[in-house]
Each structure stands twice: as C-alpha cells, then as structure tokens.
Amino acid sequence: MRRNAHVIQISGFRGILLAIFVISCLIAGFVGFPSFVAMYAWNFAANFVAIPTIGIVQGLMLWAIIAITGFIVNDRKKYLVAFSPKSQLNDEEMKKIMEKIKLQSNAQMINSMIIKDLKSMEEKIKEEENKEPKDKENV
C-alpha cells in the first residue's frame, strides 16, 4: 500500500467543476430534496387538518427541526434530554417571592396614582389654555 496515495485529486478547471457538481448534488440530496418532501407532506396533511400550508423555506426549517431532533434523540452521549417536575420552593424562597410581589403591587399603586395626577394636571393646563384665548378675543 502506498503512503502518499491521493484519494481526492482535483486538477484543472474540470476538477473544480466536478467538485462543485459533487458538492451541489450532496446539498441537494441531503438538504433540498428532504425539505421538498417535508413541505409536500405538511401541505398534504394541511388538506385534512386545519393547519396552514407552507413554502419551501418553511419546509427547509421543518426538515432542520426534524434532523436536529433526530440527532439529539439518537446521540445520548452529548445531549441529555430529561423531563422532571420542578422542585417545590422552600420557606425562604417563598418569603422572598411574596416580598417581591408586595413591592410590585405597591409600585403599581403608586404609578397609577401618579398617572391619575398627571392626567388631572394636563386637563387643568388644557382648560387654562382654552380660557386664555377667549379672554384675548374679548379685549
């Protein structure tokens, strides 16, 4: 067996065109065609179920979701997917949350009072502005 064997040898313009052709075929085979299949399958299901139809870009995204989900589910070493219920809060955390809720409710009450005062002040200013031109017209 030769140690300096060239497995892929691209020489000249024909070699570059061949490499571009091979890469485009791989992209079409592993990305383009499955996205068309996902789009047509979705649109076929849309005829029977009340879901909207999708285009090729959405089909590409659907295929990406399917492929990534497949990688995550089949590769248990890198990604750990686990579903567990949330742990309950202890007393200290519950007290902190209740204090935050009280502060927020007080802040909302103060904000609403300030907004009401601002509105009443704006109304008074508008009334004063409306009175002034009438006085000028009479003079």
Helices and strands as residue ranges (DSSP letters): H 12-27, I 28-32, H 33-46, H 56-74, H 91-138
